[in-house]
Amino acid sequence: MKIKPLSKEQIIISIDRLTRFKNTETKYFRVFKDIVLHNLLSPNFSKHELEQTDYETLTYYAQEVFNYSVKKLFGKLSENHTINQKLAEYEKSIFKTDEKINKLLENKLDYSSCLKFIDDNSPNNLQWLKALCSEKETTQTRQEKAFKYPIEKVVLVEGATEELLLPEFAKLCDYDFDKNGIYILPAGGKNQVVKLYYELCENLKLPIFVLLDKDGVQNAKEISHKQRKIDTIHIIECGEFEDLLSKDLVERTLNTALENISEINEEIPENEGHRVEYLEEIFKHRGMHEFKKVEFSQMIKKHIKSKSDLTNEIIEIIDKIKNI
């Protein structure tokens, strides 16, 4: 066997990809295939051949390349495979697996030696990986360190605005998403929410909370055809996510943004579904840049002060997520 060793950076990227929230088969197959394709020089496999290779063989070669690379860096390998076992148990607890997929999980990658690469600035999933070598319960560590992992619930939303603001609103309701294993997944539009839900509900064992704008009624009906008993759909009553924001919070944010231009002195509309139109006009006629939802949500985030900034429907949504 002739091997081109993985670099430190490639090893970190590999273990990062293997511990992200993604379908077990998809991520393990891709990572193992990339390792073998680019770093196993002999025997040599083409991309097509690897796609036809059984998972036990693929796992064997990926493991050999990975561990050879680790040994090159550290001089020896760890014999401790506790992390591998815990990772396998975790993957089986959140995704449906079968005998074939389990071959990917039955690996002996030397995670223990790689823990030296992980520090407080590493992504949450890698810090959680490091915590797996502890005797503490993983949920206890998550509560203490706010790792988000192990994940217990998935919140499926339309876009990045919800992803950015929902965790901040939840904290004001004394519910920390990261401490409670809540994973927010932005789909990139209501139609993509349906597509992503269909993919998830086939393999995911965890409950899914789906949040849709008011105009997503038809999308909710499409989801309901496959909706599982453990899942919840919430359609925003007042329009879009921006319509959920309290008038005081929006006004405070705009006045800060317009500090050197002019203050907001007109009434912020409460008509359903018209908040974004209003904001677009404000940005256009007050000499500001083009209104962009994500940038505005980042501005909103900086001006959230207390639970009084939350509207009743926001509190209702957080409660539903908490109790799902």
N, C-alpha and C positions, 0 to 999 in steps of 0.2 A: 504494500500500500504506500503510495507516494502522496504526501500532504503539503499544501501551502498553508502555514499556520494563520489562523485568524488573528488580527491585531487586537489590542486591548479594546479599542473603540468598536470593532466588529463584534466582539464578545458582549459588550454592554448593550449594543443595539439588538443583538439576538435575544438576550434574556429579557430585555425591555419588551420586545414584540411578543414574546411567549407569555408574558404575564399581564398583558393588556386585556380589557374586556372585549373579547371577540370570540366568535364561534370556535370551539376547540379544534375541530378538524381543520378548518380553514387556516388558522394561524400556525398550528404546528406543522402542517404540510408545507406551507410557504416558507417558513423559517428553515426547516430541515432541507427542503429542496434547494434553497439558495446556498446553504452551507456546502452541500455536496456538489452542486453545480459549479461553484466558483473556487472551492478550496480542496476538493479531492481530485488530484491530478491523475492518479492511477489506482484502481481502475477508473476509466473515464466514462461518464454518463452524459448523454445528451438530455436536453430538456424534455423531449418526447419520451425518452426511455425512463426518466425519473417519474413522469406522470403515469407510467404503466407499472412501476415498481411497487411491490407490496409494502405495506407500512412497516412491517418488522425489519425488512432489509434496509429501507430508507432510514429508519431510526438507528439501526446499527452503524451505518456509515456516518451519519450526522454526529452521532455520539463519539465515534472514533476521531473525527476531525476536531470536534469541539474540545474534547479532553486532551488530545495531543497538543492543541494550542495553549490550553491552560497549563499543561506541564512544562511547555517551553517557557512560559512566563514565570512560573513559580518553582520549577525544579521537581515538583512532585504533585500528586493528586490527593485529594481528601477521600477518605473511605466512608464519609458520613453522607448518606442519601436520604436523611429525614425530610429535607425540603422537597425532594422529588416526590416522596410519598404524600406529603401534605398538599402539594400542588395538584397531584393526580386526584386526590379526594375532593379538593375544592372544585376542579373542573367538572367532575362527575356530579357534584351537588348542584351546579348551576346550569349545566348543559346536558342534554341527552347524549349519551355515548353508546357505542356498541363494541363488540369484541374487536373489530377492525380498528376503530379509533383508539381503543385502549392500548393498542400496540405503540402508538405515538406517546402515550402517557407513561408507558413502562420503560422509560429511559433512565440512564445513569449519568446524565450531564452533571458535571462537577460544579453545581451552584455554590456549594459551601466555600470553595476557594475564591469564587468571583465576588463574594460579599465584601471583599477588601476594596472593590471598586465603587461601592455604594456609600454615599454620605448624606448629610442633611439637605443637600441641594439637589439630590436625585429625585426623579419623578416619584409620585406616591406609590405606584405599583412596585417600584424597586425597593423603596423603603419598607414596604409591607413584606416583600420577599425576604429581606434581611431579618425582619421580625419573626419570620416563620421558624427560625432556629431557636427561638425562645420557648420556654415551657408555659408561658402565659397563654390564655385563651385568645384566639385571634380577634374576637369581637371586643375583648377588653383592651387590647392594644390599639385597635381602631378608635375606640372611645377616647383613649388617652392621647393618641398622636394625630387623630383626624386623617387617617390614611385613605379613607373611602373604601378600601379593601379590607375584608371580603365584602363584595357587593351583595346587597339583599333585595333591592328593588330598582327598577328601571323606570325613569320618567322620560317618555317620548314626546318631544315638542317639535314645533314647526321650525324654529330658528334660533339664532345665537342670542337674541334679546332675552328670551326665556331662560336660556342656559346661564346667562350672566346674572340676571336679577332674581330668579326664583331662590337660589341658595341664600342670597342676602335677605330676602323677605322672610325666609324660613328661620333664620337666626333670630329675628325679632319676635318670632313665635316660640323661642326657646327650643328650636329643632334644627340641629346642625346636620346638613346633608352628609358631609364627609365623615362625621362621627357615627352616623347611622347607616352608612353603606348605601347611600342613594346616588345612583349614576344617572346623570342627565344626558340624553342622547338627542341632539338636534338633527332633524332629518333634511332640512333645506326646502321646506314647503309642505303644504297639506297633502298633496298627492304622494309625495315621498314618504310621509308619515304612514300612509296605508301600505305602501310597498315594504317599508322597513318592519312594520308590525307583522305582516304576513311572514317575513323571513324569521323574525324573532320567535313568534308563537309556535313555530314548528319544532324548535330545538331548545328554547330557553325554559328553564323550570321556575324562574323567578317571576313574581308579579310585575305587570307593566301598567303604569298610569299614563294614559294618553291625553294630552292637552291640545285642543283645537280651537281656532278662532270661530266666531259665530257663523261664518260662512262655510264652515266645514261640516255641516249637517250631513251632506251626502257622503262625505268621506267617513264620517262616523258610522253611517249605515253599512258602508262597504266593510269596515272593520268588524262590525257586529256579526257578520256572517261567520267569522272565525274567532270571535271573542271567547276567551276562556273565562271560567268562573272566577279565577283569581285576579282578573284584569278589570280596570276601571277606565271609563271614558268621561272626560269633562269638556263640555263645549262652553266657551266663554260667553256669558249672557250678554255682556255690554258691547261686544264687537271684537276688536283685536286686542292683543296683549297690552298695547299702549293705552287703550281705553280703561284698563284696570287701574292705572296709576292715579293716585289721588291728585286733586287739583292743586293742593298746597305744595306737594312734592314737585309737580311739573312747574308751577310758578316759581318756586324757589330756585330750581335748576335753571330755568330760562333767564331769570333776573341776574343770576351770577354770570351766565354766558353773555348776556347783553350789557354787562356792567359799564362798559365804556361806550355804549351806543344809546340805549334807551330802555326804560323799564316797561314791563308788561302792565298795561292799565286797563285792557279790555277783559271781559269775562271769558275765561277758558271754557269752551263749549263742552257740554256733557252729552250731546246727542250721540246715540250709539253709532260706533264705527267712523266717527269724523275727527277723532283726535289727531291722527296722522296727517290728514288734509290740513288741519289747523297748523300743525307744526311745520309742515312744508311751506305754508304761506309765511309764517313768522321768520323762518330761516331765509326765505327768498327776499322778503321786503325789508328786513332789518340789516341787510348788508353782510349776512353771515354766509358760510359756505353751504353747499347743497345739503339738505337734510338726509342723514343716513341713520337708519334704525340702530345699528350696532354702536355707532359713535354716540348717539343720544343716550342709549342705555348705559354706556360707560359714564356719561355725565350724571345721569340719574343716580347711579350707584354711589357716587361721591357725596351726594346730598341726602341720602337716606339717614334719618336721625333716630326715629323711635317707632314703636308699633302704631302710633297715631298716623304715621304715613301710609299705613296699609288700609286698603278698602276692604269691605266685608267679603267680597268675592275672593280677594287674594288670600285672606285668612281661611276661607272655606276650602280653597284649593290646597293650601298647606296642610290643613286638617285631614283632608282626604288622602293625601300622600302619606301622612304620618300613620293613618289608621288602615291603610290598604292591607 
